């Protein structure tokens, strides 16, 4: 085995719903909405350089080369007892507010798609946490740190249930594969929900 393939990482990504870290459910700010995710732990197993997709990204004029994992998908859902605007955010260690940290030599990209409110398809928008107005909308969005996911259809949509598919892609730099031992990592993301009045 060549030296550049010896470094292997295993990632167990733990998803918590709500800042309190309760498994599977969390209370929104007003105390009576529930957030659920279909999966609590995403196990990526061992990373091998030859099994990953080579990629590059430019940030502030510098090009970074690395390797991307297969994207994992997790269904998330917020259920409220009455009609409200619901926003989902993700807490995790940030990398320059552009992505979430994955080890010292990598990052995680979080995206959402397939948004639905009360069973009807909606567009999705990434908005600043605490923002009043929501603009834009797309079928799929990247959720960076300090942003929240909102459902839109021209304007922000209110309902009793908001569901979406969260997609997680991990990236490792070339540097990550220059070590000679096998390393296990756990990274934790916490899913939060904030609600606003329907009107």
N, C-alpha and C positions, 0 to 999 in steps of 0.2 A: 504494500500500500504506500502510495507516495505521501510525503510529509504534509502537503496541503490538503489532504483528505482525512488526516488523522483527527483533527479537531471536530468533535461532534457535540451538539447541544441537544438537550431534551427540554421542551417547554411544556409546562402544565399551566395553562391560563385559567385562573379562577375568576368567575364572574359573581359578583355580589349585587343584589338588588337593594339599593338604598344605602345611604351613608352609614346606617347602623350595622350593616353587614349581616342582616338577617337572611338566612338561606331561603331563597325563593320568593319572599314577599317583603315589601317595604311600605311604610306609610308616607304619603305625600305630605307637604307642608301643612295642609289642612286636616290631616289625620285620617282620611277615610278612602283613599284610593290605594289600590294594590298594584304592584309591578311584579311581573313574573317573567322568567326566561325558561325556555324549553331545556336548556343545558346549563349546568352550573360550572362544569369544568371542561375545558377544551384541551385535550392532550394531543400535542403535535408529535409526540414520539421523538425519535432521534433525527437530527438534521444531518444530512450528508451533502456536501457541496455538489456532487455529481447529480443529485436528485432535485436540485433547486434550479430555478430559472434565473439566468444572469440578467441583471438590470442596472440602470444608472439613473441618477437624479442630480439636478443642478440646484444648488442653494447658495444664494449670495455670490454668484459668479464662480463658484467652485463645483466641479463635477465629482460626485461620489459614486464609486462602483461597488456592486454587491450582489447579493443573491436573495431572491424572493421565494417564500414558501407557497404552497397551495393555499388558496383562500378558504377559510372555514366559515360556515354560516350558522347563525343562532337566531331563532325566532324570539322576539321580545314583545310583551304585551302590557298595557296599562288598562286597568278596569276601575271606573269610578261609579258611584251610586247615582250620579246625576250628570247632566250635560256640562262639560267644561272644555277649555282649551288645555291640552296636555303637551308638555315639552320634556323630552328625554335628554339627559346629559350623561357623560361618562367621566368619572374621576380616575386618574391614573397618573403616573409620573410622566411629565411632558419632556419632549426634546425640542427646545427652542420654540415652543408653542406651535410647532408644525405637525408633530406626530407624537405618539406615545412611546415611551422607552421600552425597549426589549434588550436586556443585558447591557453591558458597557459598550458593545459593538453593534447595536442594532436598533430598530424601531418597529412600531406596529402602526399600520394604517387601519382606521376604523371607518367603514362606509355603511350606509343604510339604503335599502331599496324595498319595493313592494309595500309601501305604506297604505294602510286602510284605517278608516274611522267608521265605526259601526257597520263594518262589512263593505263599505264603498271605497273604491280606490281613490287615493289622494296623492298630490305632489308632495315632495319633502323639501324643507329648507333648513340650512344651518344658520342659526342666528346667534348673536352675542347673548350670553346668559344675562337675563334681566332686561333684555330689550323689549320695548312695548310693541313697536311696529315690526311686521314680518313682510319681507319683499321677496319676490322671485319664487322659485320652485322648480324641481326637476324630479324625474322618476328615480334617480339615484344621486346621493350626495355623500361627500367626505365630511366626517365630523372631526374637526380638529379640537385640541384642548381649548377650554374656555368658550366653547360653542354648545348650543342646545339644538336638538332636532324638533322641528315643528311641522305639523300637517297643514298644508295650504291647498286652496282651490280658488285662486284669485286673491282671497284674504285667508287669514288663519281659520282653520276648521275646528269646531267644537263638537264633542260627542261624549259617549260614555265609555267607549273602548277604542284604543289606539294600538295597532299592531304594526310591526315592521320587521324586516330581516336585517340583522346586523352581520356585516361581513368583516372578518379580521384577517389581515395579511401581515405576516412578519417578514422583516428584512434583516439580513446580517451582512456586515461589511467583509471584505477580503481578510481583514485583520482577525476576524473571529475564528478563522480556520488555521491560524498560525500557531495554535497551541497543540500540545501533544497528549492532552488528557481528555477524558469525557466529563462533561459538566452538566449537572441538572439545574434548571432554573424554574422558579415559580414567579409569575407576574400576576398582579391582581388588578382587575378593573372593577369599579363600582358603578352600577347603573342607578341613576337618580331620576325622579320625576318631580316636576313643578307643575302646578295647575293655575289657571287664570279663569275668571268668570267667563261664561259663554258669551256675554255681550260686553 
